[in-house]
């Protein structure tokens, strides 16, 4: 066995989780990917609602009742938060693509702002929906 192979076997070939200290930017990046995947599957809820609408009043009433139940409302609330979280995270990535906000302080600040905006936007939409 060559000396180079011996060294490669005793240490990681690339940096991994045991080297990096978790931070907000890392968590926001992971959450951005997770929310994107969840939104993909949640789009089937919208398709189900549209199918119910196209299927006639009886089946639509059933689908609408499912969405208006407590579990349905909790799921819709979670999906709406994830939609806003993903959207504001996408705007944050767009700012980075434009070449801005790469310093650690500004990346952390943008992460906090996007997180706060997602929470405020979700609550605002649900409060306005409950008010009407």
ROLUM-532164 format. One record per residue (C-alpha): z, x, y; chain; residue number from 0. Coordinates in Angstrom, 3 decimals. Each point is the difference from the previous one (the first is absolute). Layout:
% residues N
<site pz="Z" px="X" py="Y" unit="A" pos="NUM"/>
...
% end
This chain:
% residues 132
<site pz="0.000" px="0.000" py="0.000" unit="A" pos="0"/>
<site pz="-0.980" px="1.408" py="3.357" unit="A" pos="1"/>
<site pz="2.478" px="0.584" py="2.788" unit="A" pos="2"/>
<site pz="-1.682" px="-2.670" py="2.162" unit="A" pos="3"/>
<site pz="0.393" px="-2.654" py="-2.745" unit="A" pos="4"/>
<site pz="3.673" px="0.930" py="-0.421" unit="A" pos="5"/>
<site pz="0.639" px="-0.505" py="3.703" unit="A" pos="6"/>
<site pz="-1.886" px="-3.316" py="0.058" unit="A" pos="7"/>
<site pz="2.088" px="-1.315" py="-2.893" unit="A" pos="8"/>
<site pz="3.294" px="0.705" py="1.774" unit="A" pos="9"/>
<site pz="-0.714" px="-1.735" py="3.304" unit="A" pos="10"/>
<site pz="-1.921" px="-3.052" py="1.171" unit="A" pos="11"/>
<site pz="-3.645" px="0.603" py="0.819" unit="A" pos="12"/>
<site pz="0.223" px="-2.158" py="3.107" unit="A" pos="13"/>
<site pz="2.828" px="-1.391" py="2.139" unit="A" pos="14"/>
<site pz="1.581" px="-3.105" py="-1.466" unit="A" pos="15"/>
<site pz="2.816" px="-2.446" py="0.690" unit="A" pos="16"/>
<site pz="2.736" px="2.516" py="-0.730" unit="A" pos="17"/>
<site pz="-1.228" px="2.062" py="2.976" unit="A" pos="18"/>
<site pz="-0.575" px="-2.738" py="2.563" unit="A" pos="19"/>
<site pz="2.912" px="-1.742" py="1.727" unit="A" pos="20"/>
<site pz="-0.659" px="-3.759" py="0.200" unit="A" pos="21"/>
<site pz="-0.536" px="-1.229" py="3.556" unit="A" pos="22"/>
<site pz="-1.124" px="-3.147" py="1.824" unit="A" pos="23"/>
<site pz="-3.648" px="1.040" py="0.215" unit="A" pos="24"/>
<site pz="-0.123" px="0.548" py="-3.751" unit="A" pos="25"/>
<site pz="1.659" px="-3.363" py="-0.672" unit="A" pos="26"/>
<site pz="-2.374" px="-1.789" py="2.394" unit="A" pos="27"/>
<site pz="-2.995" px="1.568" py="-1.712" unit="A" pos="28"/>
<site pz="1.231" px="-1.129" py="-3.404" unit="A" pos="29"/>
<site pz="0.754" px="-3.497" py="1.331" unit="A" pos="30"/>
<site pz="-3.470" px="-0.181" py="1.560" unit="A" pos="31"/>
<site pz="-1.565" px="0.589" py="-3.406" unit="A" pos="32"/>
<site pz="2.346" px="-2.457" py="-1.716" unit="A" pos="33"/>
<site pz="-0.623" px="-2.742" py="2.576" unit="A" pos="34"/>
<site pz="-3.749" px="0.485" py="-0.403" unit="A" pos="35"/>
<site pz="0.281" px="-0.468" py="-3.761" unit="A" pos="36"/>
<site pz="2.284" px="-3.027" py="0.351" unit="A" pos="37"/>
<site pz="-2.367" px="-1.579" py="2.531" unit="A" pos="38"/>
<site pz="-2.853" px="0.426" py="-2.458" unit="A" pos="39"/>
<site pz="1.864" px="-2.056" py="-2.590" unit="A" pos="40"/>
<site pz="1.337" px="-2.429" py="2.606" unit="A" pos="41"/>
<site pz="-3.561" px="-0.849" py="0.996" unit="A" pos="42"/>
<site pz="-0.145" px="-1.985" py="-3.235" unit="A" pos="43"/>
<site pz="2.530" px="-2.393" py="1.579" unit="A" pos="44"/>
<site pz="-2.502" px="-0.719" py="2.749" unit="A" pos="45"/>
<site pz="-2.735" px="-0.512" py="-2.570" unit="A" pos="46"/>
<site pz="2.271" px="-2.381" py="-1.918" unit="A" pos="47"/>
<site pz="0.678" px="-1.973" py="3.180" unit="A" pos="48"/>
<site pz="-3.737" px="-0.224" py="0.765" unit="A" pos="49"/>
<site pz="-0.728" px="-1.067" py="-3.584" unit="A" pos="50"/>
<site pz="2.635" px="-2.682" py="0.348" unit="A" pos="51"/>
<site pz="-1.611" px="-1.148" py="3.219" unit="A" pos="52"/>
<site pz="-3.419" px="-0.182" py="-1.666" unit="A" pos="53"/>
<site pz="1.330" px="-1.703" py="-3.141" unit="A" pos="54"/>
<site pz="1.111" px="-3.194" py="1.670" unit="A" pos="55"/>
<site pz="3.095" px="-1.606" py="1.483" unit="A" pos="56"/>
<site pz="2.045" px="-0.205" py="-3.204" unit="A" pos="57"/>
<site pz="-0.257" px="3.670" py="-0.941" unit="A" pos="58"/>
<site pz="0.281" px="1.087" py="3.643" unit="A" pos="59"/>
<site pz="3.265" px="-1.950" py="0.282" unit="A" pos="60"/>
<site pz="1.300" px="1.926" py="-3.032" unit="A" pos="61"/>
<site pz="-1.004" px="3.393" py="1.457" unit="A" pos="62"/>
<site pz="1.368" px="-0.922" py="3.413" unit="A" pos="63"/>
<site pz="3.288" px="-1.075" py="-1.594" unit="A" pos="64"/>
<site pz="0.242" px="3.388" py="-1.732" unit="A" pos="65"/>
<site pz="-0.506" px="1.829" py="3.301" unit="A" pos="66"/>
<site pz="2.538" px="-2.207" py="1.792" unit="A" pos="67"/>
<site pz="2.713" px="0.500" py="-2.641" unit="A" pos="68"/>
<site pz="2.770" px="2.548" py="0.708" unit="A" pos="69"/>
<site pz="-1.444" px="2.629" py="-2.376" unit="A" pos="70"/>
<site pz="-3.447" px="-0.589" py="1.493" unit="A" pos="71"/>
<site pz="1.298" px="0.407" py="3.541" unit="A" pos="72"/>
<site pz="1.822" px="3.214" py="-0.934" unit="A" pos="73"/>
<site pz="-3.192" px="1.388" py="-1.526" unit="A" pos="74"/>
<site pz="-2.043" px="-1.014" py="3.052" unit="A" pos="75"/>
<site pz="2.598" px="1.565" py="2.319" unit="A" pos="76"/>
<site pz="-0.117" px="3.260" py="-1.978" unit="A" pos="77"/>
<site pz="-3.794" px="0.014" py="-0.036" unit="A" pos="78"/>
<site pz="-0.169" px="-0.643" py="3.744" unit="A" pos="79"/>
<site pz="2.390" px="2.913" py="0.638" unit="A" pos="80"/>
<site pz="-2.111" px="2.230" py="-2.206" unit="A" pos="81"/>
<site pz="-3.140" px="-1.058" py="1.831" unit="A" pos="82"/>
<site pz="1.504" px="0.983" py="3.361" unit="A" pos="83"/>
<site pz="1.513" px="3.208" py="-1.416" unit="A" pos="84"/>
<site pz="-3.358" px="1.033" py="-1.425" unit="A" pos="85"/>
<site pz="-1.862" px="-0.930" py="3.195" unit="A" pos="86"/>
<site pz="2.314" px="1.980" py="2.282" unit="A" pos="87"/>
<site pz="-0.035" px="2.895" py="-2.462" unit="A" pos="88"/>
<site pz="-3.793" px="-0.090" py="0.146" unit="A" pos="89"/>
<site pz="0.123" px="0.187" py="3.794" unit="A" pos="90"/>
<site pz="2.323" px="2.998" py="-0.340" unit="A" pos="91"/>
<site pz="-2.547" px="1.678" py="-2.292" unit="A" pos="92"/>
<site pz="-2.760" px="-0.847" py="2.477" unit="A" pos="93"/>
<site pz="1.951" px="1.806" py="2.732" unit="A" pos="94"/>
<site pz="0.276" px="3.026" py="-2.296" unit="A" pos="95"/>
<site pz="-3.737" px="-0.181" py="-0.745" unit="A" pos="96"/>
<site pz="-0.604" px="0.175" py="3.748" unit="A" pos="97"/>
<site pz="1.959" px="3.280" py="0.026" unit="A" pos="98"/>
<site pz="3.262" px="-1.153" py="1.597" unit="A" pos="99"/>
<site pz="3.620" px="-0.206" py="-1.094" unit="A" pos="100"/>
<site pz="0.209" px="2.913" py="-2.418" unit="A" pos="101"/>
<site pz="3.280" px="1.447" py="1.216" unit="A" pos="102"/>
<site pz="2.998" px="-0.785" py="-2.165" unit="A" pos="103"/>
<site pz="1.782" px="-1.848" py="2.790" unit="A" pos="104"/>
<site pz="-3.002" px="-2.149" py="0.878" unit="A" pos="105"/>
<site pz="-0.804" px="-0.763" py="-3.672" unit="A" pos="106"/>
<site pz="3.596" px="-1.123" py="-0.552" unit="A" pos="107"/>
<site pz="-0.081" px="-2.100" py="3.173" unit="A" pos="108"/>
<site pz="-3.282" px="-1.666" py="-1.000" unit="A" pos="109"/>
<site pz="1.483" px="-0.762" py="-3.413" unit="A" pos="110"/>
<site pz="3.030" px="-1.684" py="1.549" unit="A" pos="111"/>
<site pz="-2.148" px="-1.918" py="2.481" unit="A" pos="112"/>
<site pz="-2.353" px="-1.279" py="-2.703" unit="A" pos="113"/>
<site pz="2.959" px="-1.002" py="-2.162" unit="A" pos="114"/>
<site pz="1.651" px="-1.834" py="2.905" unit="A" pos="115"/>
<site pz="-3.247" px="-1.700" py="1.031" unit="A" pos="116"/>
<site pz="-0.573" px="-1.218" py="-3.553" unit="A" pos="117"/>
<site pz="3.468" px="-1.552" py="-0.123" unit="A" pos="118"/>
<site pz="-0.330" px="-1.588" py="3.456" unit="A" pos="119"/>
<site pz="-3.509" px="-1.328" py="-0.673" unit="A" pos="120"/>
<site pz="1.050" px="-1.531" py="-3.326" unit="A" pos="121"/>
<site pz="3.025" px="-1.704" py="1.503" unit="A" pos="122"/>
<site pz="-2.005" px="-1.181" py="2.993" unit="A" pos="123"/>
<site pz="-2.735" px="-1.546" py="-2.158" unit="A" pos="124"/>
<site pz="2.534" px="-1.765" py="-2.222" unit="A" pos="125"/>
<site pz="2.057" px="-1.239" py="2.960" unit="A" pos="126"/>
<site pz="-3.125" px="-1.331" py="1.710" unit="A" pos="127"/>
<site pz="-1.101" px="-1.603" py="-3.274" unit="A" pos="128"/>
<site pz="3.381" px="-1.685" py="-0.448" unit="A" pos="129"/>
<site pz="-0.019" px="-1.167" py="3.616" unit="A" pos="130"/>
<site pz="-3.314" px="-1.839" py="-0.277" unit="A" pos="131"/>
% end
